[in-house]
Amino acid sequence: MGGADVSGPARPASVPVNHPDPPCSPRPTCHHGRAIAGRESGMERYGRTRRRTMRQVAVIIGTLALLTACGSEKGDGPDRTAPPNIPSPPAISSPEPEPTASGPTPFRGRTDITFRPETTRPEGELERTAALMRKRASALGMKDVTITVRNGDVTVSAKNVTEERLTSLGAPAEVAFRPVQNLVPPSGKPCTPTRDRAPSRPMTACGSGADAGAQYLLGPVGVPGSDVTRATAENNQRIGVWQVSLTFNAAGAQRFGELSERLATQQQPMNQFAIVRDGEVLSAPTVAQRLSGGVAEISGSFTRESAQELAAQITSGSLPLRLRVSSTQRYS
């Protein structure tokens, strides 16, 4: 938060004073006629010629001085008291950049990403996987996304969508809600999540986004992702923020009520629960009171896109297959 700059009263800008040109005198003229009587001697003739020459030189010098001072009678001569008014070159301004949404800039064309299962799988499993990926794309607000199964691969195709968002459609997405037991802020060292992610065992997970590099020590699973029946991104008009609304089934409502009641009595960071997907903490909300009724709202620094993404990650479920990206192609 930068402080305001304080400055004294602005000085009036100096105004150059142009003195008016002096009125031009008529161009000087000289009359050199002289009556000569009788014959002149050589010395007289030399003296007269010298005097006449000197007068002519003086007249020429005086005329040049007046011309320099006065300029022409139209007044277009330079002013001796002010520099000549030379027009400045036209300013060159760069066009203002168009506002862009936060995050990576989408490729302005079509992107095709082909996923391949780690092991050869039946066509039916590939079709179920593609159906879940379509559900994710819809929850993320992606329009005109085509997902097809062909020759043992799943291909995702879309226009004007970032490669990162398209790739996220093929993530395994094993989601769970775990209580936070400790939090180590980012230190510049890489974070490695625990390989053993058994629901009954604690684990280490890594932060994401602005929280990347943070290490979370998490307790056993409090609520499995399968207990969430609905997650939607909503714009809360009352407080003017985007939020994610969760709805649990009966078992999930009971589990989440018990988890929130336990966390509400703890100090930071143990009053938080982490929404974890594949060893990555998607969000870690703070609980202030027991949340009953099978409904919860998560608010924070969400944008519309990030709220939609979190909702999709929670509700789309785990893919039946583990996929890897085999190729990426762009078409302008």
Beta strands, then each sheet from edge to edge (+ up, - down):
strand 1: 110-117
strand 2: 146-150
strand 3: 153-159
strand 4: 175-184
strand 5: 203-206
strand 6: 215-218
strand 7: 223-224
strand 8: 228-236
strand 9: 241-248
strand 10: 273-277
strand 11: 280-283
strand 12: 295-299
strand 13: 323-331
sheet 1: 2+ 3- 1+ 13-
sheet 2: 5+ 6- 4+ 7-
sheet 3: 5+ 6- 4+ 10- 11+
sheet 4: 8+ 9- 12+
end
